[in-house]
């Protein structure tokens, strides 16, 4: 009676090393995806802040009584997401013969959350001299 030894190796699954490499690849992909989603969320926040700043600037600068509001500021106490603003006036030129001067209005809009300037708007208006 002779014994026969079978030296063939059967592959019944994945080795531990293969599983660890697969987990490493998947985790690196998920980290990259997470960073991308963070950048997208931050961009969306900045876009929303800029949109709010444009709306505030349009509302203030389109006001017919905008000259009465110069050197005025507004900071919202109720809602921290609402932007605050400051409006400054300076004289660019005066023409005493025609009785008209040109005013420069500078409007700074600040973010409600970070209190950083999210928009700076400038316009020029004629004003009758008194």
VEXLOMI-901347 format. One line per 5 residues: number of its first residue (from 1); for each residue z, y, x of N, C-alpha, C, CB. Coordinates in steps of 0.1 Angstrom, whole numbers, plus 2048, in hexadecimal, padded with zeros to 3 digits. Glycine has a CB too. Example, Ala and Ser with C-alpha at 12.3 -4.5 7.8 and 13.67 -1.06 7.14 Angstrom:
2
1) 84E:7C7:884:84E:7D3:87B:84E:7DF:884:85A:7D3:871 | 847:7EA:880:847:7F5:889:84F:800:881:839:7FA:88D
! end
This chain:
130
1) 800:7F4:808:800:800:800:800:80C:809:80C:800:7F7 | 7F6:814:806:7F6:821:80E:7F8:82D:805:7E8:823:815 | 7FF:836:80A:802:842:803:7F7:84C:805:810:848:806 | 7F3:853:7FA:7E9:85D:7FB:7F0:86B:7F9:7DD:85A:7F1 | 7EE:874:802:7F4:881:800:7E9:88B:7FC:7FC:886:80D
6) 7EB:892:7F2:7E1:89C:7ED:7E5:8AA:7F2:7E0:89C:7DD | 7DD:8B0:7FB:7E0:8BD:801:7DA:8C9:7F9:7DB:8BD:80F | 7D5:8C7:7EE:7CF:8D2:7E6:7DA:8DA:7E0:7C5:8CC:7DB | 7D8:8E7:7E0:7E2:8F1:7DB:7DC:8F6:7CD:7E4:8FD:7E5 | 7E5:8F5:7C4:7E0:8FA:7B6:7E6:908:7B5:7E5:8F1:7AB
11) 7DE:911:7AE:7E1:91F:7AC:7E6:920:79E:7D6:929:7AF | 7F3:921:79C:7F9:921:78E:7FC:92F:789:805:919:78E | 7FA:93A:791:7FD:948:78D:7FC:952:799:80C:948:787 | 802:95D:797:801:968:7A1:80D:966:7AA:801:976:79A | 80B:96A:7B6:816:96A:7C0:81E:977:7BE:811:969:7CE
16) 82A:977:7C3:833:983:7C2:82D:98F:7C8:841:980:7C8 | 826:98D:7D3:81F:998:7DA:814:99E:7D2:81A:993:7E8 | 80D:996:7CB:802:99B:7C2:808:9A3:7B7:7F9:98F:7BD | 813:99E:7B1:819:9A5:7A6:81F:9B3:7AB:825:99D:7A0 | 825:9B3:7B6:82A:9C0:7BC:81F:9CA:7BF:832:9BD:7C9
21) 814:9C5:7C4:809:9CE:7C7:803:9D4:7B9:7FE:9C7:7CF | 802:9CB:7AF:7FD:9D0:7A2:807:9DA:79C:7FC:9C4:799 | 814:9D8:79D:81D:9E2:798:81C:9EF:7A0:82C:9DD:799 | 81A:9EE:7AD:819:9FA:7B5:80C:A02:7B1:818:9F7:7C4 | 801:9FC:7AF:7F5:A03:7AB:7F7:A09:79D:7E9:9F9:7AA
26) 7FD:A02:794:7FF:A07:786:808:A13:787:804:9FD:77D | 813:A12:78F:81D:A1D:78F:816:A2A:796:829:A19:797 | 80E:A28:7A0:807:A34:7A6:7FE:A3A:79C:7FF:A2F:7B3 | 7F7:A32:794:7EE:A38:78A:7F6:A3F:77F:7E6:A2C:783 | 801:A3A:77B:80A:A41:771:810:A4E:777:815:A37:76C
31) 813:A4E:783:819:A5A:789:80E:A65:78A:81E:A58:798 | 802:A61:78D:7F7:A6B:78D:7F4:A70:77F:7EA:A64:793 | 7F4:A67:775:7F2:A6B:767:7FD:A75:762:7F1:A5F:75E | 809:A72:766:815:A7A:763:813:A88:768:822:A74:767 | 80F:A89:775:80D:A96:77B:802:A9E:774:80A:A95:78A
36) 7F7:A97:771:7EC:A9D:76A:7F1:AA3:75C:7E1:A94:768 | 7F9:A9B:755:7FE:AA0:748:807:AAC:749:805:A94:741 | 80F:AAC:754:817:AB8:757:80F:AC4:759:821:AB5:762 | 805:AC3:761:7FC:ACF:764:7F5:AD3:757:7F1:ACB:76E | 7F1:ACA:74F:7EA:ACE:742:7F4:AD5:739:7E4:AC1:73B
41) 800:AD0:738:80A:AD6:72F:80E:AE4:734:817:ACD:72F | 80F:AE6:741:812:AF3:747:806:AFC:744:814:AF2:756 | 7FA:AF8:745:7EE:B00:742:7EE:B04:734:7E1:AF9:746 | 7F1:AFB:72B:7F1:AFE:71D:7FC:B09:71A:7F4:AF2:714 | 807:B09:720:812:B13:71F:80D:B20:723:81F:B0F:726
46) 806:B21:72F:801:B2D:734:7F6:B33:72B:7FC:B2B:742 | 7EE:B2A:726:7E3:B2F:71D:7EA:B35:710:7DA:B24:719 | 7F4:B2E:70B:7FB:B33:6FF:801:B41:701:805:B29:6FA | 808:B42:70D:80E:B4F:711:804:B5A:712:816:B4D:71E | 7F9:B57:718:7EE:B61:71A:7E9:B65:70C:7E3:B5C:723
51) 7E7:B5B:703:7E2:B5E:6F6:7EC:B68:6EE:7DF:B51:6EE | 7F9:B65:6EF:803:B6D:6E9:802:B7B:6EF:811:B67:6EB | 800:B7C:6FC:800:B8A:702:7F4:B92:6FD:7FF:B88:712 | 7E8:B8B:6FC:7DC:B92:6F7:7DF:B97:6E8:7D0:B88:6F7 | 7E5:B8F:6E0:7E8:B93:6D2:7F1:B9F:6D2:7EE:B87:6CA
56) 7FC:B9E:6DA:805:BA9:6DB:7FE:BB6:6DF:811:BA6:6E4 | 7F6:BB5:6EA:7EF:BC1:6EF:7E5:BC6:6E4:7E7:BBD:6FC | 7DE:BBE:6DD:7D5:BC3:6D3:7DD:BCA:6C8:7CD:BB7:6CD | 7E8:BC4:6C4:7F0:BCA:6B9:7F5:BD8:6BD:7FC:BC1:6B5 | 7FA:BD9:6C9:800:BE6:6CE:7F5:BF0:6D1:808:BE4:6DA
61) 7EB:BED:6D8:7E0:BF6:6DC:7D7:BFA:6D1:7D8:BF1:6E7 | 7D6:BF2:6C6:7CE:BF6:6BA:7D6:BFE:6B0:7C9:BE9:6B4 | 7E3:C00:6B3:7EB:C08:6AA:7E7:C17:6AB:7FA:C06:6AE | 7E4:C1D:6A0:7E0:C2B:6A0:7EB:C34:6A6:7DC:C30:692 | 7F8:C30:6A5:803:C38:6AA:807:C33:6B8:80E:C38:6A0
66) 7FE:C2E:6C0:801:C29:6CD:807:C33:6D6:7F5:C22:6D3 | 803:C40:6D5:808:C4A:6DE:816:C4D:6DB:7FF:C57:6DC | 81B:C4B:6CF:829:C4D:6CB:832:C42:6D1:82B:C4E:6BC | 82C:C37:6D4:833:C2C:6D9:834:C2B:6E9:82D:C1F:6D4 | 82E:C35:6EF:82D:C34:6FE:83B:C35:704:824:C3E:704
71) 83D:C30:710:84A:C2F:717:854:C28:70E:84F:C3D:71A | 84F:C1F:706:858:C17:6FD:857:C08:702:854:C18:6EE | 861:C01:700:861:BF3:703:867:BEB:6F7:868:BF0:710 | 864:BDE:6F7:869:BD5:6EC:86C:BC8:6F2:85E:BD4:6E1 | 878:BC4:6F0:87C:BB7:6F4:882:BAF:6E8:887:BB7:700
76) 87D:BA4:6E5:881:B9D:6D9:88E:B95:6DC:876:B93:6D4 | 898:B97:6D3:8A4:B90:6D5:8A5:B83:6CD:8B0:B99:6D1 | 89D:B83:6C2:89E:B77:6B9:898:B6B:6BF:898:B7A:6AB | 88C:B6D:6C3:883:B61:6C7:880:B62:6D6:877:B60:6BE | 884:B59:6DE:882:B5A:6EC:873:B57:6F0:88A:B50:6F4
81) 86C:B51:6E7:85D:B4E:6E9:855:B5A:6E7:859:B43:6E1 | 85A:B64:6E0:852:B70:6DD:851:B79:6EA:858:B78:6D2 | 845:B7D:6ED:843:B86:6F9:849:B94:6F7:835:B87:6FD | 84E:B9A:701:853:BA8:701:849:BB0:708:861:BA9:708 | 84A:BBD:706:83F:BC6:70C:845:BD4:710:834:BC8:702
86) 83E:BDB:719:841:BE8:71D:834:BF0:71D:848:BE9:72B | 835:BFC:718:829:C05:717:82C:C12:71E:825:C08:708 | 823:C15:728:825:C21:730:818:C2A:72E:827:C1E:73F | 81B:C37:72F:810:C41:72E:810:C4A:73A:812:C49:721 | 804:C4D:73F:802:C56:74A:7F6:C5F:747:801:C4F:758
91) 7F6:C6B:74C:7EA:C74:74A:7E1:C72:755:7EF:C83:749 | 7D4:C6F:752:7CA:C6D:75C:7C3:C7A:75F:7BF:C63:757 | 7BF:C82:755:7B9:C8F:758:7BB:C98:74C:7A9:C8D:75A | 7BB:CA5:74F:7BD:CAF:744:7B2:CB9:745:7CB:CB6:746 | 7AC:CBD:73A:7A2:CC8:739:7A8:CD3:730:794:CC2:734
96) 7AD:CDD:736:7B3:CE8:72E:7A9:CEF:726:7BB:CF1:738 | 79C:CF0:72B:792:CF7:723:78F:CF1:716:785:CF8:72C | 78E:CE3:716:78B:CDC:709:798:CD8:702:783:CD0:70C | 7A3:CD9:709:7B0:CD6:703:7B2:CC7:701:7B1:CDD:6F5 | 7AC:CBF:709:7AD:CB0:708:7B2:CAB:716:79F:CAA:704
101) 7BA:CA1:715:7BE:C9A:721:7BC:C8B:71F:7CD:C9D:725 | 7B9:C84:72A:7B7:C76:729:7C4:C6F:72E:7AB:C71:733 | 7C9:C66:725:7D5:C5E:728:7D2:C50:72C:7DE:C5E:71C | 7D9:C4B:735:7D8:C3D:739:7E4:C35:733:7D7:C3B:748 | 7E2:C2B:72B:7ED:C23:725:7ED:C16:72C:7EB:C21:716
106) 7F8:C12:732:7FA:C05:738:804:BFD:730:7FF:C07:747 | 800:BF1:72C:809:BE8:724:80B:BDC:72C:802:BE5:717 | 818:BD9:72F:81C:BCD:735:822:BC3:72B:826:BCF:741 | 81D:BB7:72A:823:BAD:721:82A:BA3:729:817:BA7:718 | 836:BA0:725:83E:B96:72C:840:B89:724:84C:B9C:730
111) 841:B7E:72B:843:B71:724:851:B71:71E:841:B65:72E | 853:B6B:713:860:B6A:70D:869:B60:714:85E:B66:6FE | 863:B56:71A:86B:B4C:721:86E:B4F:72F:864:B3E:720 | 865:B54:737:867:B56:745:869:B65:748:85B:B51:74D | 866:B6E:73F:866:B7C:741:85E:B81:74D:875:B80:744
116) 853:B7A:74F:849:B7E:759:83E:B85:752:844:B72:762 | 837:B8E:759:82B:B94:753:820:B8A:751:826:BA0:75C | 81C:B89:744:811:B80:741:804:B87:73D:815:B77:736 | 805:B95:73D:7FA:B9D:73A:7FC:BAB:73D:7F5:B9B:72B | 7F2:BB1:743:7F2:BC0:746:7E6:BC6:740:7F4:BC3:755
121) 7E7:BCF:737:7DB:BD5:731:7DB:BE4:732:7DB:BD1:721 | 7D0:BE9:735:7CE:BF8:737:7C3:BFD:72E:7CB:BFB:746 | 7C6:C09:728:7BC:C0F:720:7BD:C1E:722:7BD:C0C:711 | 7B3:C26:71F:7B2:C34:720:7B0:C3A:713:7A8:C39:72B | 7B8:C45:710:7B6:C4C:703:7B6:C5B:705:7C2:C48:6FA
126) 7AD:C61:6FD:7AD:C70:6FD:7B9:C75:6F4:7A0:C76:6F9 | 7BF:C80:6F8:7C9:C86:6F0:7C7:C95:6F0:7D8:C82:6F6 | 7C9:C9B:6E5:7C8:CAA:6E4:7D5:CB0:6EA:7C6:CAE:6D5 | 7D2:CBA:6F2:7DE:CC1:6F9:7E4:CCB:6EF:7D9:CC8:706 | 7F1:CCC:6EF:7F8:CD5:6E6:7FA:CE3:6EC:805:CCF:6E2
! end
